[in-house]
Amino acid sequence: MALREELERQGNWLFRWRSYLPLLIVPLFIIALYSSALVGRGTLGAERKYWELFCFILAMLGFSLRCLTVGFTPTGTSGRNTKEQIATVLNTTGVYSVIRHPLYLGNLTVIFGLLLFIKVWWFAAIGGLLFWIYYERIAFAEEEFLRRKFGAPYLDWAEKTPAFWPRFRNWQRPNLTFSIRKVLKREYSGFFAVIASFTCLNIFKEIAFNAWHAHLDPMWVVLFGAGLAVYLTLRTLKKKTKILDVPGR
């Protein structure tokens, strides 16, 4: 099998199982958590809180990029499909005019915020490299699909639009208006996942640092409670009503 076909095959496999494969990094996380506990017990509380806030804000910036992207896209694109690639039209305006894979860049930014939270440099470096390769393979498979489906229009757009590093001078106004309802319908679970992940990491760090004398920072309790309330509210609206439905979006 030629390298191009092999990379596409790998990318499609990773694309299909992308919701579960990140769990493979858990053993590294446990080792990193132990290392963090060995060197972090003397860290001042204020310093730790500022670092945790920085990591959380970084992750939310990545999540915001996802929301900005999703809010301008039509139906049939930028979806959460897992079995196969789907694209009814080629997105080339808005965020897609400055970068080809804004959703993956957003995901990588969220993940990097989580990796940095542990405050172990080798964990962030190894995890960042693994996830970069991971999304690079998925992006390659997606681009092969788009190349075959859209042909010359795709090649013209890809020629002038970077894959992961934004080129802001290419900005073109989106064809559609921003739909907050689509964002709420599509991204509410991701929003809660980010908050829940940081809360869980904080609990693990507290246990590692202070054994069974750990106490959860009230900030994370409030954030988790607010995130859970938003999640349950939007999930109910999505499942039980049509309030969040937008024709063609």
C-alpha positions in Angstrom: 0.0 0.0 0.0 1.4 3.4 -1.0 2.2 5.8 1.8 -0.6 8.2 0.8 -3.2 5.4 1.0 -1.8 4.2 4.3 -2.0 7.6 5.9 -5.5 8.0 4.7 -6.4 4.6 6.1 -4.9 5.5 9.4 -6.7 8.8 9.5 -10.1 7.2 8.8 -9.5 4.7 11.5 -8.5 7.4 14.0 -11.5 9.5 12.8 -13.9 6.7 13.6 -12.6 6.1 17.1 -11.5 9.6 18.0 -13.9 9.8 20.9 -12.1 6.9 22.7 -8.5 6.9 21.6 -7.4 9.8 23.9 -8.1 7.5 26.8 -4.9 5.7 25.9 -2.9 8.6 27.4 -4.3 7.8 30.9 -1.2 5.8 32.0 1.0 8.7 31.1 -1.4 11.0 33.0 -1.0 8.9 36.2 2.8 9.0 36.0 2.7 12.7 35.4 0.3 13.3 38.3 2.7 11.4 40.6 5.6 13.5 39.4 3.6 16.7 39.8 2.8 15.7 43.4 6.4 15.1 44.3 7.5 18.6 43.2 4.3 20.6 43.8 3.4 20.2 47.4 5.3 23.4 48.3 3.7 25.5 45.6 1.8 28.5 46.9 -2.0 28.4 46.7 -2.3 31.7 44.8 0.4 30.6 42.2 -1.4 27.3 41.6 -4.8 29.0 41.2 -3.4 31.5 38.6 -1.8 28.7 36.7 -5.1 26.7 36.7 -7.0 29.7 35.5 -4.5 30.3 32.7 -4.9 26.7 31.5 -8.7 26.9 31.8 -8.8 30.2 29.8 -6.5 28.7 27.1 -8.9 25.7 26.8 -11.9 28.0 26.6 -10.2 30.0 23.8 -10.0 26.7 21.9 -13.6 25.9 22.6 -14.6 29.4 21.5 -12.9 28.8 18.2 -15.1 25.7 17.8 -18.2 27.8 18.5 -17.2 30.5 16.1 -16.7 27.9 13.4 -19.9 25.9 14.0 -22.0 29.1 14.2 -21.4 30.0 10.6 -21.6 26.6 9.0 -24.6 25.1 7.1 -26.1 21.6 7.7 -24.1 18.6 6.5 -20.7 20.1 7.3 -18.4 20.3 10.4 -20.4 17.5 12.0 -19.9 15.0 14.8 -20.2 12.0 12.5 -17.9 9.1 13.3 -18.4 6.3 10.8 -17.4 8.2 7.7 -16.5 11.6 6.3 -19.5 13.8 5.4 -19.6 17.1 3.5 -22.5 18.4 1.4 -20.7 21.7 0.6 -17.2 23.0 0.8 -16.8 25.6 3.5 -14.4 28.3 2.3 -15.6 31.6 4.0 -15.5 32.9 7.5 -13.1 31.0 9.8 -12.5 28.5 6.9 -11.0 31.3 4.8 -8.1 31.7 7.1 -7.5 28.1 8.2 -8.6 24.7 6.8 -9.1 22.9 10.1 -10.4 25.3 12.7 -12.2 22.6 14.7 -9.1 20.5 15.0 -7.1 23.6 16.0 -9.7 24.4 18.6 -9.6 20.8 19.9 -5.8 20.9 20.1 -5.9 24.1 22.1 -8.4 22.7 24.6 -6.3 19.6 25.0 -3.1 21.6 25.4 -4.8 23.6 28.2 -5.6 20.3 29.9 -2.1 18.9 29.4 -0.5 22.0 30.9 -2.8 21.9 33.9 -0.8 19.1 35.4 2.3 21.3 35.3 4.7 18.5 34.2 6.7 19.7 31.1 7.4 16.2 29.6 3.7 15.2 29.9 2.6 18.4 28.0 5.4 17.8 25.4 4.7 14.1 24.8 0.9 14.6 24.9 1.0 17.6 22.6 3.1 15.7 20.1 0.8 12.6 20.2 -2.3 14.6 19.7 -0.7 16.7 16.9 0.1 13.5 15.0 -3.4 12.2 15.9 -5.2 15.2 14.4 -2.7 15.5 11.5 -3.7 12.0 10.4 -7.4 12.7 10.7 -7.0 15.9 8.8 -5.1 14.1 6.0 -7.9 11.6 5.6 -10.5 14.4 5.6 -8.6 16.3 2.9 -8.3 13.2 0.7 -12.1 12.9 0.9 -12.7 16.6 0.1 -10.2 16.4 -2.8 -12.1 13.5 -4.4 -15.5 15.1 -3.9 -14.9 18.7 -4.8 -11.9 18.5 -7.1 -10.5 21.8 -8.4 -12.5 24.1 -6.1 -11.0 22.3 -3.1 -7.5 22.5 -4.5 -7.8 26.2 -5.2 -9.0 26.8 -1.6 -6.3 24.6 -0.1 -3.6 26.2 -2.1 -4.1 29.6 -0.4 -5.5 28.5 3.0 -3.1 27.1 5.7 -4.0 23.8 7.4 -3.4 24.8 11.0 -1.7 28.2 11.2 -4.2 31.0 10.5 -3.5 33.5 7.7 -5.7 36.4 8.7 -5.2 38.4 5.6 -7.2 35.8 3.7 -10.4 36.6 5.7 -13.7 36.5 3.7 -17.0 37.4 5.2 -19.1 34.2 6.0 -21.9 33.4 3.6 -24.3 32.7 6.5 -25.1 34.7 9.6 -23.9 33.5 13.0 -26.4 31.1 14.6 -26.2 31.0 18.4 -29.0 28.4 18.5 -26.9 26.0 16.4 -23.9 26.6 18.7 -26.0 25.8 21.8 -27.4 22.7 20.2 -24.1 21.4 18.9 -21.6 22.4 21.5 -23.3 22.2 24.9 -21.8 18.7 25.6 -18.4 20.0 24.7 -18.8 22.9 27.0 -19.6 20.7 29.9 -16.9 18.2 29.0 -14.2 21.0 29.3 -15.5 22.1 32.7 -15.9 18.5 33.9 -12.4 17.6 32.7 -10.8 20.5 34.6 -12.8 19.7 37.7 -11.7 16.1 37.6 -8.1 17.1 37.1 -8.3 19.4 40.1 -9.7 16.6 42.2 -6.9 14.2 41.1 -4.3 16.8 41.9 -5.7 17.5 45.3 -5.7 13.8 46.2 -2.1 13.4 44.8 -0.9 16.5 46.7 -2.8 16.1 50.0 -3.8 12.4 50.1 -7.2 12.0 51.8 -7.0 15.5 53.3 -7.8 17.0 49.9 -10.4 19.7 49.5 -12.0 20.9 46.3 -11.5 24.5 45.4 -14.9 26.3 45.6 -14.2 27.9 42.2 -14.3 24.5 40.5 -17.4 23.5 42.5 -19.2 26.6 41.2 -18.0 26.2 37.7 -19.0 22.5 37.7 -22.4 23.2 39.1 -23.0 26.0 36.5 -21.7 23.8 33.7 -24.0 21.0 34.7 -27.0 23.2 34.9 -26.3 24.6 31.4 -25.8 21.1 30.1 -29.0 19.7 31.5 -31.0 22.7 30.3 -29.7 22.6 26.8 -30.0 18.8 26.5 -33.6 19.0 27.6 -34.3 21.7 25.1 -32.6 19.7 22.3 -34.4 16.4 23.1 -37.8 17.7 24.1 -38.4 20.8 22.0 -37.5 22.5 18.7 -36.4 25.7 20.2 -32.8 25.2 19.1 -33.6 24.0 15.6 -32.5 26.3 12.8 -33.7 25.5 9.2 -30.8 24.6 7.0 -28.3 24.8 9.9 
